[in-house]
Amino acid sequence: MSDFAVALAEAGGAGAPAAATAHLRRLLLAALRHGRAELALKRSGRSSPVEIAIGVHGGALLAATPAAAALRADPRQAAEREWLLVAAAVGALVELADPGAPVDAAAIGVTAGALDGFLVVALPAPRLDSAGLDELVPLAFEYHAAGIDRLRAEAHAVPGALLADVGLREPIGAGHSLRIAEAVARLRGRPADPHSVEEHDEIVLALLHPAGDARWVAPHEDPEPARRVARRILQRLAGMGKWGGYHTDFAHLARGFAGNDRQLAQAVGEALLADGLLAEKPSVGQRHVFLNPRRAADIYRLIDSGSAPPGLKLPPR
């Protein structure tokens, strides 16, 4: 057990008194710094697990993670294992708060803030108290984190005072990965499992980008077939946050297209890869691809206006 885990248990877990808050917070920050260093390694948590802390405060259920707080603004910069750890934390929060399936985009309630530079994610939980969290938190997180490659991690229930004053705000962007993770979990999926996320793509995309949202309709009206297909592929991947932490089977790029457009979508996918707008992840069983964060400006320019980067050679009509 880490120094933080030992001190937390000795103080009484989620029910630890206020007098223990300052000491426990110092140890929690040390544990998060250790976790940040571990996430940079090829295998994380081998000597001691990467730790997160979950507690109830101010009508919200919060999770402090070793991820960078900047993820709230730009999830594209998070390394894959860092993001999947956060996704598992969001899944655990949903499991514990049990808000039910979302009816629309406005029902997605995840917020995020910073604890000394570390990402804190939160969900509304007005009826939840700390009773039982010492037992439930580790189980909920273990379920959602199971299967994350090369990661050993655990969660602790903590007094809510440890996670106070983090300045919670909404993630930036309707299709932010945190919002996707919450939606997937509330649909009984596992947001740290890319395959589970793929299974819920259609519902989540429609939920977060409903009909009538001009940003997500314009590419369908492009008169040039290959460019129209390219814009729709990139639009879909961006809408589902496929920036590395989430990726998709190359064969799925043609999903949603009919007739000759299905074959065209495969050729367009190869062109997007050749130009570097998409990147490939060969370490999984199938051929998986994701949006290249370094080309985000080019990607959004092509989605929004149809302006293709000079090096992109789309297949002929």
Buried (B, 14 or more C-beta within 10 A) or exposed (E): EBEBBEBBEEBEBBEBEEEBBEEBBEBBBBBBBBBBEBBEEEEBBEEBBBBBBBBBBBEBBBBBBBBBBEBBBBBBBBBBBBBBBBBBBBBBBBBBBEBEEBEEBEBBBBBBBBBEEBBBBBBBBEEBEBEEBBEBBBEBBBBBBEBBEEBBBBBBBBBBBBBBEBEBEBBEBBBBBBBBBBBBBBBEBBBBBBEBBBBBBEBBBEBBBEEEEEBBEBBEEBEEBBBBBBBBBBBBBBBBBBBBBBBBBBEBBBBBBEEEBBEBBBBBBEBBBEBBBBBEBEEEEEEBBBBBBEBBEBBBBBBEEBEBBEEBEBBEE
